[in-house]
Amino acid sequence: VRREDEFVVRLPSSLYDTAVTDDSSILVQGAMDLLVRKGDQLILVDYKTDKADSTELLSRYLKQLYLYRMAAEKAYGLPVTKVYIWSFYLSEAIDCTPYLPQ
């Protein structure tokens, strides 16, 4: 279990903007609120305090969580198989995994 796991990784620009077709890259910096290793897989949880429903949270944060997933996979060499938003406002976990690109 890792909490507030800070990272800086270089990722292909096309992960951020699908219109990019060259081999340029971007530097992604952030902190993963919770990263859990379960066997040879990782589970990523990002905490949110927004006063918003699950649809709005997904709309706001899917791109961020996609980049965090890619960063975790690159940093640890393990697949992130589940990604969740924990909403303090809703007091529930929102499974983002089905909405993220594979």
C-alpha positions as CSV (number, residue, x, y, z in Angstrom):
1,V,0.0,0.0,0.0
2,R,1.3,3.4,-1.0
3,R,-0.3,6.7,0.0
4,E,0.4,10.1,-1.5
5,D,2.8,8.4,-3.9
6,E,4.4,11.3,-5.8
7,F,5.7,10.6,-9.3
8,V,7.2,12.3,-12.4
9,V,7.2,10.2,-15.6
10,R,7.6,10.9,-19.3
11,L,4.6,9.6,-21.4
12,P,3.8,9.8,-25.1
13,S,2.0,13.0,-25.9
14,S,-0.7,11.0,-27.7
15,L,-2.0,9.7,-24.3
16,Y,-2.9,13.3,-23.4
17,D,-4.1,14.5,-26.8
18,T,-5.2,11.9,-29.4
19,A,-4.6,14.4,-32.2
20,V,-0.9,14.1,-31.7
21,T,0.6,11.7,-34.2
22,D,4.3,12.2,-33.7
23,D,6.6,10.5,-31.1
24,S,6.8,13.6,-28.8
25,S,6.4,13.1,-25.1
26,I,5.0,15.0,-22.0
27,L,6.2,15.1,-18.5
28,V,3.4,14.1,-16.1
29,Q,3.8,15.0,-12.4
30,G,1.3,14.2,-9.6
31,A,0.6,12.3,-6.5
32,M,-1.5,9.1,-6.4
33,D,-3.7,9.2,-3.3
34,L,-3.7,5.4,-2.8
35,L,-2.0,2.7,-4.8
36,V,-2.5,-0.9,-3.6
37,R,-0.6,-3.9,-4.9
38,K,-2.6,-7.1,-5.1
39,G,-0.4,-9.9,-6.3
40,D,1.0,-8.9,-9.6
41,Q,-1.6,-6.1,-10.2
42,L,-2.2,-2.6,-8.9
43,I,-5.4,-0.8,-7.8
44,L,-5.5,3.0,-8.0
45,V,-7.8,5.2,-5.8
46,D,-8.1,8.9,-6.2
47,Y,-9.8,10.9,-3.5
48,K,-12.2,13.7,-4.5
49,T,-14.1,16.2,-2.3
50,D,-16.1,17.9,-5.1
51,K,-19.8,18.4,-4.5
52,A,-20.8,16.5,-7.6
53,D,-22.5,13.4,-8.7
54,S,-20.7,10.4,-10.2
55,T,-21.3,11.4,-13.8
56,E,-19.8,14.8,-13.2
57,L,-16.8,13.4,-11.4
58,L,-16.1,11.0,-14.2
59,S,-16.4,13.8,-16.7
60,R,-13.9,16.0,-14.7
61,Y,-11.3,13.4,-13.8
62,L,-11.1,10.5,-16.4
63,K,-8.2,12.0,-18.3
64,Q,-6.3,12.6,-15.1
65,L,-6.9,9.1,-13.9
66,Y,-5.9,7.6,-17.3
67,L,-2.6,9.4,-17.1
68,Y,-2.1,8.3,-13.5
69,R,-2.8,4.7,-14.5
70,M,-0.3,4.9,-17.2
71,A,2.3,6.5,-14.9
72,A,1.8,3.8,-12.2
73,E,2.2,1.1,-14.8
74,K,5.4,2.6,-16.1
75,A,6.8,3.3,-12.7
76,Y,6.1,-0.1,-11.2
77,G,6.0,-2.4,-14.2
78,L,2.7,-3.9,-13.2
79,P,-0.8,-3.4,-14.7
80,V,-3.3,-1.2,-13.0
81,T,-6.5,-3.4,-13.2
82,K,-8.9,-1.2,-11.3
83,V,-9.2,2.6,-11.0
84,Y,-11.6,4.2,-8.5
85,I,-12.6,7.7,-7.4
86,W,-13.5,7.8,-3.8
87,S,-16.0,10.6,-3.4
88,F,-16.1,12.1,0.1
89,Y,-19.3,14.0,-0.8
90,L,-21.1,10.9,-2.0
91,S,-19.4,8.6,0.5
92,E,-18.9,6.0,-2.2
93,A,-16.3,4.5,-4.6
94,I,-16.9,5.1,-8.3
95,D,-15.4,2.4,-10.6
96,C,-13.7,4.3,-13.4
97,T,-12.2,1.2,-15.0
98,P,-14.9,0.6,-17.6
99,Y,-14.6,4.2,-18.9
100,L,-10.8,4.3,-19.4
101,P,-9.1,3.4,-22.6
102,Q,-7.4,0.1,-22.6
